[in-house]
């Protein structure tokens, strides 16, 4: 069915769900052909803990995508996260061979920057140029073709656990497909949300998932800091489940359907609880307080991280929050109150990625898809800052174009 344009497949193995998307990419045009997801069984804290179980779930997603697109998937791009993913800045220096910088010089200076000592269990996932310098001229963004004898590069390096990535590759291999490449999930999310202007001004992207919260900060046009915090949406669910002594599924339902922060509740307002012998209902005010306490911790950890690296005063464009955990009402206000800067909720652009991927929880999946055909520095950013991620007019327009 799709012989004229190559199909690209992205898989996001998260803590709560395994999601996948197939799309044809023609220049800047992305046409979504299929979207599927399955529960993340055999996965904990973004790590594979049961190869067979995880492979079964990934295979369900792949088979569903193949059914939707009437094609055979051979390779997939996957995302990687985890508390042991971290970033640091490095510096590389090389001599320009022909007195004019070419692509080989760029490759050599990046390799020089990557020649740093890392723990034995870590592997380099990304080496992202921040800026170049030729002889005495600094702050160069595109050095190819420029004359000089000495080329320097400031580079941001992101590493991840080699063991975790190997187990993810084994999981994909058991599904009969190959791994085209790996992407750090936080960087993937940021790639579809941040505009070039925001990068220059300074902006931080916070992706609150189920098991992890990632932080990516841009300063002066380039990635300056990345980190992962092992505290996210599942911690809120666990708090509710433990306090009410209810199954995790019921705690998740309470969070999703009734969760709200910084809301003035009536003292007598209650919420029905299912699956508990001890509680028939719970105070809406109490539920909000439980959720607020955990989100205060998450944003306080982020604030500490930003201040530790002297970033708080360099983020003139503020903060973008995304991910499924950021969609709880009141999250923007909570973040602004703790971080002390403007905060925006954002998801993938509905025009570019369609109605199925416009929710913030699919930001990393949309970003992984972008990595299928682009390097991190060649992205054409597609972003949508919003407090609400529904646009009725655009939805109907897209629906009409796809069906008529």
FENKABEL-V161233 format. One record per residue. N is the residue number from 0. RES is the residue in three letters. OMEGA is omega in degrees with one decimal (none if undefined). Layout:
N_RES_OMEGA / N_RES_OMEGA
//
This chain:
0_UNK_-176.5 / 1_UNK_-178.2 / 2_UNK_-174.3 / 3_UNK_-179.6 / 4_UNK_-178.5 / 5_UNK_176.5 / 6_UNK_176.5 / 7_UNK_-176.6 / 8_UNK_177.6 / 9_UNK_178.2 / 10_UNK_177.4 / 11_UNK_-179.9 / 12_UNK_-177.4 / 13_UNK_-178.5 / 14_UNK_-178.7 / 15_UNK_-176.2 / 16_UNK_170.7 / 17_UNK_-176.8 / 18_UNK_-179.8 / 19_UNK_179.1 / 20_UNK_172.4 / 21_UNK_-179.8 / 22_UNK_169.7 / 23_UNK_-177.4 / 24_UNK_178.7 / 25_UNK_-175.8 / 26_UNK_179.3 / 27_UNK_-177.8 / 28_UNK_176.0 / 29_UNK_179.1 / 30_UNK_-179.0 / 31_UNK_-178.6 / 32_UNK_-179.4 / 33_UNK_177.3 / 34_UNK_-180.0 / 35_UNK_176.2 / 36_UNK_179.1 / 37_UNK_178.2 / 38_UNK_-177.0 / 39_UNK_176.4 / 40_UNK_-178.6 / 41_UNK_-179.6 / 42_UNK_175.1 / 43_UNK_-179.4 / 44_UNK_178.1 / 45_UNK_178.0 / 46_UNK_176.2 / 47_UNK_178.4 / 48_UNK_176.4 / 49_UNK_-174.5 / 50_UNK_-177.0 / 51_UNK_-178.2 / 52_UNK_179.1 / 53_UNK_179.9 / 54_UNK_178.3 / 55_UNK_-178.6 / 56_UNK_177.6 / 57_UNK_-179.7 / 58_UNK_176.1 / 59_UNK_179.9 / 60_UNK_-179.0 / 61_UNK_179.4 / 62_UNK_178.5 / 63_UNK_177.9 / 64_UNK_177.9 / 65_UNK_178.5 / 66_UNK_-179.1 / 67_UNK_-174.9 / 68_UNK_-178.5 / 69_UNK_-177.6 / 70_UNK_176.0 / 71_UNK_-179.1 / 72_UNK_-178.4 / 73_UNK_-177.6 / 74_UNK_178.0 / 75_UNK_171.4 / 76_UNK_-175.7 / 77_UNK_177.0 / 78_UNK_178.6 / 79_UNK_178.3 / 80_UNK_-179.8 / 81_UNK_-177.0 / 82_UNK_-179.8 / 83_UNK_167.8 / 84_UNK_177.9 / 85_UNK_-178.1 / 86_UNK_175.5 / 87_UNK_-178.8 / 88_UNK_-178.4 / 89_UNK_-175.9 / 90_UNK_179.0 / 91_UNK_179.6 / 92_UNK_174.8 / 93_UNK_173.8 / 94_UNK_178.2 / 95_UNK_-171.0 / 96_UNK_-173.7 / 97_UNK_-178.5 / 98_UNK_175.0 / 99_UNK_-173.1 / 100_UNK_174.9 / 101_UNK_-176.2 / 102_UNK_179.1 / 103_UNK_177.1 / 104_UNK_177.9 / 105_UNK_179.9 / 106_UNK_-178.6 / 107_UNK_-178.7 / 108_UNK_176.2 / 109_UNK_176.9 / 110_UNK_178.1 / 111_UNK_179.1 / 112_UNK_-179.7 / 113_UNK_-178.8 / 114_UNK_179.9 / 115_UNK_-179.8 / 116_UNK_176.9 / 117_UNK_177.5 / 118_UNK_-175.9 / 119_UNK_-177.2 / 120_UNK_-179.5 / 121_UNK_174.6 / 122_UNK_179.4 / 123_UNK_179.2 / 124_UNK_-178.4 / 125_UNK_168.1 / 126_UNK_-169.8 / 127_UNK_179.0 / 128_UNK_174.6 / 129_UNK_177.3 / 130_UNK_179.5 / 131_UNK_173.1 / 132_UNK_176.8 / 133_UNK_-176.1 / 134_UNK_-177.8 / 135_UNK_-178.6 / 136_UNK_-177.1 / 137_UNK_178.3 / 138_UNK_178.0 / 139_UNK_-179.1 / 140_UNK_-178.3 / 141_UNK_-173.2 / 142_UNK_-175.0 / 143_UNK_179.5 / 144_UNK_-179.2 / 145_UNK_-178.0 / 146_UNK_178.2 / 147_UNK_179.9 / 148_UNK_-177.0 / 149_UNK_-179.1 / 150_UNK_177.4 / 151_UNK_178.4 / 152_UNK_167.8 / 153_UNK_-171.2 / 154_UNK_173.1 / 155_UNK_-176.9 / 156_UNK_177.0 / 157_UNK_179.3 / 158_UNK_177.2 / 159_UNK_-178.7 / 160_UNK_177.3 / 161_UNK_179.1 / 162_UNK_179.4 / 163_UNK_-179.0 / 164_UNK_178.2 / 165_UNK_179.1 / 166_UNK_175.4 / 167_UNK_177.9 / 168_UNK_177.2 / 169_UNK_178.0 / 170_UNK_179.4 / 171_UNK_-179.3 / 172_UNK_178.9 / 173_UNK_177.2 / 174_UNK_177.7 / 175_UNK_177.6 / 176_UNK_-179.6 / 177_UNK_178.3 / 178_UNK_179.3 / 179_UNK_-179.5 / 180_UNK_178.5 / 181_UNK_-177.8 / 182_UNK_172.0 / 183_UNK_-173.0 / 184_UNK_-179.4 / 185_UNK_178.4 / 186_UNK_177.6 / 187_UNK_179.0 / 188_UNK_-177.7 / 189_UNK_-174.7 / 190_UNK_-179.6 / 191_UNK_-175.9 / 192_UNK_-170.8 / 193_UNK_177.4 / 194_UNK_176.7 / 195_UNK_179.2 / 196_UNK_178.2 / 197_UNK_179.2 / 198_UNK_-179.7 / 199_UNK_-178.3 / 200_UNK_-174.8 / 201_UNK_-177.4 / 202_UNK_175.6 / 203_UNK_176.9 / 204_UNK_-179.9 / 205_UNK_179.0 / 206_UNK_-179.2 / 207_UNK_179.6 / 208_UNK_178.6 / 209_UNK_-176.8 / 210_UNK_-175.2 / 211_UNK_171.3 / 212_UNK_-179.1 / 213_UNK_179.7 / 214_UNK_176.1 / 215_UNK_-178.0 / 216_UNK_175.7 / 217_UNK_175.8 / 218_UNK_177.3 / 219_UNK_175.7 / 220_UNK_-177.6 / 221_UNK_177.0 / 222_UNK_-176.1 / 223_UNK_-176.3 / 224_UNK_173.0 / 225_UNK_176.3 / 226_UNK_178.6 / 227_UNK_178.8 / 228_UNK_-176.7 / 229_UNK_-179.9 / 230_UNK_-175.6 / 231_UNK_-172.2 / 232_UNK_-179.3 / 233_UNK_178.1 / 234_UNK_177.1 / 235_UNK_178.9 / 236_UNK_179.9 / 237_UNK_178.2 / 238_UNK_-178.4 / 239_UNK_-179.1 / 240_UNK_-178.4 / 241_UNK_-177.2 / 242_UNK_-177.1 / 243_UNK_-176.9 / 244_UNK_179.1 / 245_UNK_176.4 / 246_UNK_-179.0 / 247_UNK_-179.6 / 248_UNK_179.4 / 249_UNK_177.0 / 250_UNK_177.8 / 251_UNK_178.1 / 252_UNK_178.7 / 253_UNK_-179.9 / 254_UNK_-174.7 / 255_UNK_-173.7 / 256_UNK_-174.0 / 257_UNK_-177.9 / 258_UNK_177.4 / 259_UNK_-178.9 / 260_UNK_176.1 / 261_UNK_179.9 / 262_UNK_176.8 / 263_UNK_-179.1 / 264_UNK_170.4 / 265_UNK_-176.6 / 266_UNK_-177.4 / 267_UNK_179.9 / 268_UNK_-177.9 / 269_UNK_179.8 / 270_UNK_179.4 / 271_UNK_179.7 / 272_UNK_178.7 / 273_UNK_173.6 / 274_UNK_179.4 / 275_UNK_177.4 / 276_UNK_-175.7 / 277_UNK_-174.7 / 278_UNK_174.6 / 279_UNK_177.1 / 280_UNK_-178.2 / 281_UNK_178.8 / 282_UNK_177.8 / 283_UNK_178.5 / 284_UNK_179.2 / 285_UNK_179.9 / 286_UNK_178.3 / 287_UNK_-179.0 / 288_UNK_178.2 / 289_UNK_-179.7 / 290_UNK_-178.9 / 291_UNK_-177.7 / 292_UNK_-179.0 / 293_UNK_179.0 / 294_UNK_172.8 / 295_UNK_177.9 / 296_UNK_-178.7 / 297_UNK_-177.1 / 298_UNK_175.0 / 299_UNK_175.7 / 300_UNK_178.3 / 301_UNK_178.5 / 302_UNK_177.8 / 303_UNK_179.9 / 304_UNK_179.9 / 305_UNK_-179.4 / 306_UNK_178.8 / 307_UNK_-177.9 / 308_UNK_176.0 / 309_UNK_-176.9 / 310_UNK_-171.1 / 311_UNK_-178.2 / 312_UNK_-179.5 / 313_UNK_-177.3 / 314_UNK_-177.0 / 315_UNK_179.6 / 316_UNK_175.7 / 317_UNK_-173.4 / 318_UNK_172.6 / 319_UNK_175.0 / 320_UNK_-179.4 / 321_UNK_-177.0 / 322_UNK_-179.1 / 323_UNK_-179.5 / 324_UNK_-179.8 / 325_UNK_-174.3 / 326_UNK_178.8 / 327_UNK_179.0 / 328_UNK_-179.8 / 329_UNK_-177.6 / 330_UNK_179.4 / 331_UNK_-178.2 / 332_UNK_178.1 / 333_UNK_-179.9 / 334_UNK_179.9 / 335_UNK_-178.6 / 336_UNK_-175.9 / 337_UNK_-176.6 / 338_UNK_177.9 / 339_UNK_177.7 / 340_UNK_-179.5 / 341_UNK_-178.8 / 342_UNK_179.3 / 343_UNK_172.4 / 344_UNK_-174.9 / 345_UNK_175.0 / 346_UNK_178.5 / 347_UNK_-177.8 / 348_UNK_-176.3 / 349_UNK_179.2 / 350_UNK_-177.3 / 351_UNK_-172.5 / 352_UNK_176.4 / 353_UNK_-176.0 / 354_UNK_-174.5 / 355_UNK_-175.8 / 356_UNK_-174.1 / 357_UNK_179.7 / 358_UNK_179.3 / 359_UNK_-178.1 / 360_UNK_179.1 / 361_UNK_-178.6 / 362_UNK_-178.8 / 363_UNK_178.9 / 364_UNK_177.4 / 365_UNK_178.6 / 366_UNK_176.9 / 367_UNK_177.2 / 368_UNK_178.8 / 369_UNK_-179.6 / 370_UNK_-179.2 / 371_UNK_-174.7 / 372_UNK_-177.0 / 373_UNK_168.8 / 374_UNK_-174.9 / 375_UNK_-177.4 / 376_UNK_-178.4 / 377_UNK_178.9 / 378_UNK_163.3 / 379_UNK_-169.6 / 380_UNK_175.6 / 381_UNK_-172.5 / 382_UNK_178.9 / 383_UNK_177.2 / 384_UNK_-173.0 / 385_UNK_169.9 / 386_UNK_174.2 / 387_UNK_-172.6 / 388_UNK_173.9 / 389_UNK_177.9 / 390_UNK_-170.9 / 391_UNK_-176.9 / 392_UNK_-179.0 / 393_UNK_178.9 / 394_UNK_179.8 / 395_UNK_177.9 / 396_UNK_-180.0 / 397_UNK_179.8 / 398_UNK_179.3 / 399_UNK_-178.4 / 400_UNK_-176.0 / 401_UNK_-172.9 / 402_UNK_-178.3 / 403_UNK_none
//
